[in-house]
Amino acid sequence: MSVPGVTLLLFESLDQQSRGELAHWLRTFGVSVEAQVDGTICFKIGDGSVLAMPDWDGSCEFGLAIGDWDPEPGDDYSQMERQPVQELSVWARGTEIQTQMITGRLVLALMQRLSAVVDFDGLLGPSPWAPTGMRGEEEARLAEVHSFVTSLPGWVCEVGYMTIDGSRWYSHVGDAEFLEAWLRHPAFHLVIQ
């Protein structure tokens, strides 16, 4: 199933107490908050007003999973001042724009709470993109999205990584100010995994 999801990059480890505080915070607006055997936290958002979406219908399940930060060989996070120590994956079971929007607002609240940055797990841009295989197409798309994302407030960078076929591609990583601006942009979307 394709889902919108992102990865928060944490610069301090979440110990058991911090994880308990996170679960308690989720219960202030979440319902059916359950910790799975593998440590994943699954929940529904019952009170969308906490995330500035009072009309949220609460129908979608969300998940959080904490793990050690372990970049793949070939990942280039050199543009970051500090290297993360843990990652917090955040996803929603639904692809509608309202689901993407509340996921983005949840991520923003988590970023502010945890002093994290977000890896969008793909490139953002002013419009969806489906490659056609034309020569120079990828370079043109990279230039377009670079110009677009750097026009928004906040810090953002393109992190290079190796794809399965051995080619190089990129993912955007940004701070809370960038995500806040992206949430207000009419082209807002998350990358569907």
Residue pairs with C-beta under 8 A, 6 or more apart in sequence:
1 93
2 95
2 192
2 193
3 91
3 92
3 93
3 94
3 95
3 192
3 193
4 91
4 92
4 94
4 95
4 99
4 100
4 103
4 190
4 191
4 192
4 193
5 89
5 90
5 91
5 92
5 103
5 121
5 190
5 191
5 193
6 89
6 90
6 91
6 103
6 107
6 118
6 119
6 120
6 121
6 190
6 191
7 87
7 88
7 89
7 90
7 118
7 119
7 121
8 87
8 88
8 89
8 90
8 107
8 110
8 111
8 114
8 116
8 117
8 118
8 119
9 69
9 80
9 84
9 87
9 116
9 117
9 118
9 119
9 173
10 69
10 84
10 85
10 86
10 87
10 88
10 114
10 116
11 82
11 84
11 85
11 115
11 116
12 85
12 86
12 114
12 115
13 85
13 86
14 22
14 66
14 86
14 88
14 114
19 66
22 41
22 64
22 113
23 33
23 35
23 41
25 113
26 33
26 41
26 43
26 64
27 33
28 47
28 50
29 45
29 46
29 47
29 48
29 50
29 51
30 43
30 44
30 45
30 46
30 62
31 43
31 44
31 45
31 46
31 58
32 42
32 43
32 44
33 41
33 42
33 43
34 41
34 42
34 43
35 41
36 42
38 65
39 65
39 66
40 63
40 64
40 65
41 63
41 64
41 65
42 61
42 62
42 63
43 61
43 62
43 63
44 58
44 59
44 60
44 61
44 62
45 51
45 56
45 58
45 60
45 62
45 102
45 106
46 58
48 54
48 55
48 56
48 58
48 102
49 56
50 109
51 102
51 105
51 106
51 109
52 105
53 98
53 101
53 102
53 105
56 98
56 102
59 94
60 92
60 93
60 94
60 99
60 102
61 92
61 93
62 90
62 91
62 92
62 93
62 103
62 106
63 89
63 90
63 91
63 92
63 93
64 88
64 89
64 90
65 88
65 89
66 86
66 87
66 88
66 89
67 86
67 87
67 89
68 85
68 86
68 87
69 83
69 84
69 85
69 86
69 87
71 77
72 161
72 162
73 162
74 160
74 161
74 162
74 168
75 159
75 160
75 161
75 162
76 159
76 160
76 161
77 83
77 84
77 159
77 173
79 157
79 158
79 159
79 173
80 117
80 157
80 173
84 117
87 119
88 110
88 114
88 116
90 103
90 106
90 107
90 110
91 103
91 193
92 99
92 100
92 102
92 103
95 192
97 188
97 189
100 188
100 189
100 190
101 183
101 188
103 190
104 179
104 182
104 183
104 188
104 190
105 183
107 118
107 179
108 176
108 179
108 180
108 183
110 116
111 117
111 118
111 175
111 176
111 179
112 176
117 155
117 173
117 174
117 175
117 176
118 173
118 174
118 175
118 179
119 159
119 171
119 172
119 173
120 171
120 172
120 173
120 174
120 190
120 191
121 171
121 191
121 193
122 171
122 172
122 191
123 129
123 141
123 142
123 145
123 158
123 169
123 170
123 171
123 172
123 191
124 145
124 148
124 149
124 172
124 182
124 189
124 191
125 141
125 144
125 145
125 148
125 149
125 187
126 144
126 145
126 148
126 187
127 187
128 189
129 141
131 137
131 138
131 141
142 158
142 170
145 172
146 158
149 156
149 172
149 174
149 178
150 156
152 178
152 181
152 182
152 185
153 177
153 178
153 180
153 181
154 174
154 175
154 176
154 177
154 178
154 179
154 180
154 181
155 174
155 175
155 177
155 178
156 172
156 173
156 174
156 175
156 178
157 172
157 173
157 174
158 170
158 171
158 172
158 173
159 170
159 171
159 172
159 173
160 168
160 169
160 170
161 168
161 169
161 170
161 171
162 168
163 169
174 182
182 188
